């Protein structure tokens, strides 16, 4: 486990209290290296990410747009929402599922609800493929996703937010597990 990340069971309790049901929380098996190698020609759809950033950034109603830097990207969209009150609940990096963006559906609700309960949240854009990509092709992107999760954890730590947990939905759970 990454030494910066500490389990925050209160975050899960808060999600349940908020009526949010998570379909997965980083509990799926990490891909084997040969599974990643099998998809060596797969590259992220950075144009799709850019279109989403252009659409999402100006429409954020809760929190602020921040840009993370990773080894492969100068700017990765992330949405930061400080925790309400003292913010003593720590921080939560939120990892979305297959082929969406960091304010989509349940992920957007989760980041806002957890922030209202005192947890700083940072929802980060995971790498995506073209809309017609098969789910299995995403395994090739797990190392890039790990870089983004790490950048998000480090960003929160640099802001003095501690402890930090990672909560993930759907394919994001597999991405987070591969990072761990």
C-alpha positions in Angstrom: 0.0 0.0 0.0 1.2 3.5 -0.8 2.5 5.0 2.6 0.6 8.3 2.1 -2.8 6.5 1.9 -4.5 5.6 5.1 -7.9 3.8 5.2 -10.7 6.2 6.1 -13.6 4.1 7.1 -15.5 7.2 8.0 -15.4 8.1 4.3 -17.2 4.9 3.4 -19.7 5.5 6.2 -20.3 9.0 5.0 -20.9 7.7 1.5 -23.5 5.3 2.8 -25.1 8.0 4.9 -25.3 10.2 1.8 -27.2 7.4 0.1 -24.3 6.8 -2.3 -23.9 3.1 -3.4 -20.4 2.2 -4.7 -20.3 -0.6 -7.1 -16.6 -1.3 -6.3 -13.9 0.0 -4.0 -10.5 -1.0 -5.2 -11.1 -4.6 -4.6 -10.6 -6.2 -8.0 -7.4 -8.0 -9.0 -4.6 -6.0 -10.6 -3.8 -7.0 -14.2 -0.9 -9.2 -14.7 2.0 -7.6 -16.6 1.4 -9.8 -19.6 -2.2 -8.5 -19.8 -0.8 -5.0 -20.1 1.8 -6.1 -22.6 -0.9 -7.7 -24.7 -2.3 -4.2 -25.3 1.0 -2.5 -26.1 -0.4 -0.6 -29.1 -3.2 1.0 -27.1 -2.9 4.7 -26.6 -5.1 7.1 -24.6 -7.5 9.3 -26.5 -6.1 12.7 -25.3 -8.4 14.6 -27.7 -11.4 13.1 -26.0 -10.0 14.1 -22.6 -9.4 17.6 -23.9 -13.0 17.9 -25.2 -14.3 16.8 -21.8 -12.0 19.3 -20.0 -13.2 22.1 -22.2 -16.8 21.0 -21.4 -16.5 20.2 -17.7 -14.1 23.0 -16.4 -16.4 25.9 -17.1 -19.5 24.1 -15.8 -18.2 23.0 -12.4 -20.7 24.2 -9.7 -19.1 22.6 -6.7 -15.4 22.9 -6.0 -12.6 24.1 -8.3 -10.7 22.9 -11.3 -7.1 22.1 -10.7 -4.5 20.7 -13.1 -2.2 17.9 -12.2 1.1 17.1 -13.8 2.1 13.5 -14.6 5.1 12.0 -16.4 3.0 11.7 -19.7 0.8 14.8 -19.4 1.4 18.5 -18.5 -2.2 19.0 -17.6 -4.6 16.5 -16.2 -8.1 17.7 -15.2 -9.0 17.3 -11.5 -11.8 18.7 -9.4 -11.0 19.8 -5.9 -13.6 20.4 -3.2 -12.5 21.4 0.3 -14.1 19.7 3.2 -16.9 21.6 4.9 -16.2 22.9 8.4 -12.8 22.2 9.7 -12.0 19.8 7.0 -10.5 17.5 9.6 -11.9 14.4 7.9 -8.8 14.1 5.6 -8.8 13.8 1.9 -10.3 11.4 -0.7 -9.0 10.9 -4.2 -12.0 9.8 -6.3 -11.3 7.6 -9.3 -14.1 7.3 -11.9 -15.0 4.3 -14.0 -14.8 3.4 -17.7 -14.6 6.1 -20.3 -16.2 9.0 -18.4 -15.0 12.2 -16.6 -14.4 13.2 -13.0 -17.8 14.9 -12.4 -19.9 12.2 -14.2 -22.9 10.8 -12.4 -22.3 9.0 -9.1 -18.7 10.3 -9.0 -19.9 13.9 -9.1 -22.4 13.2 -6.4 -19.9 11.4 -4.3 -17.3 14.2 -4.4 -19.8 16.8 -3.4 -21.5 14.7 -0.7 -18.2 13.7 0.9 -17.0 17.3 0.9 -20.2 18.4 2.6 -19.4 15.9 5.3 -15.9 17.3 6.0 -13.7 15.4 3.6 -11.6 17.2 1.0 -12.1 15.5 -2.3 -10.0 15.4 -5.5 -11.7 13.7 -8.4 -9.1 13.1 -11.2 -9.6 12.4 -14.9 -8.4 8.9 -15.7 -7.0 8.1 -19.1 -9.7 7.1 -21.6 -9.8 5.4 -24.9 -12.1 6.0 -27.9 -15.8 5.6 -27.2 -15.8 2.3 -29.2 -12.9 0.7 -27.2 -13.5 -2.6 -25.5 -13.3 -2.7 -21.7 -10.4 -5.1 -21.8 -8.3 -2.6 -23.8 -8.2 -0.3 -20.7 -5.7 -2.6 -18.9 -3.0 -1.0 -21.0 -3.8 2.3 -19.4 -3.4 1.2 -15.8 0.2 2.4 -15.5 -0.9 5.9 -16.7 -3.9 5.8 -14.4 -1.5 5.0 -11.5 0.6 8.0 -12.3 -2.6 10.2 -12.1 -3.7 8.7 -8.8 -0.2 9.2 -7.4 -0.2 12.9 -8.6 -3.6 13.4 -6.9 -2.4 11.9 -3.6 0.7 14.0 -3.7 -1.3 17.1 -4.6 -3.5 16.7 -1.5 -0.5 15.9 0.7 1.2 19.1 -0.6 -1.9 21.0 0.5 -1.5 19.5 4.0 -4.5 17.3 3.6 -4.1 14.1 5.7 -4.9 11.3 5.9 -5.7 10.5 2.2 -7.8 7.6 1.0 -8.7 6.5 -2.5 -12.3 5.7 -3.4 -13.0 4.2 -6.8 -16.0 3.3 -8.9 -16.2 0.5 -11.5 -13.1 0.2 -13.7 -11.5 2.9 -11.5 -11.4 0.3 -8.8 -9.1 -1.9 -10.9 -7.0 1.1 -11.8 -6.6 2.0 -8.2 -5.8 -1.6 -7.2 -3.1 -1.7 -9.9 -1.6 1.5 -8.5 -1.6 0.0 -4.9 
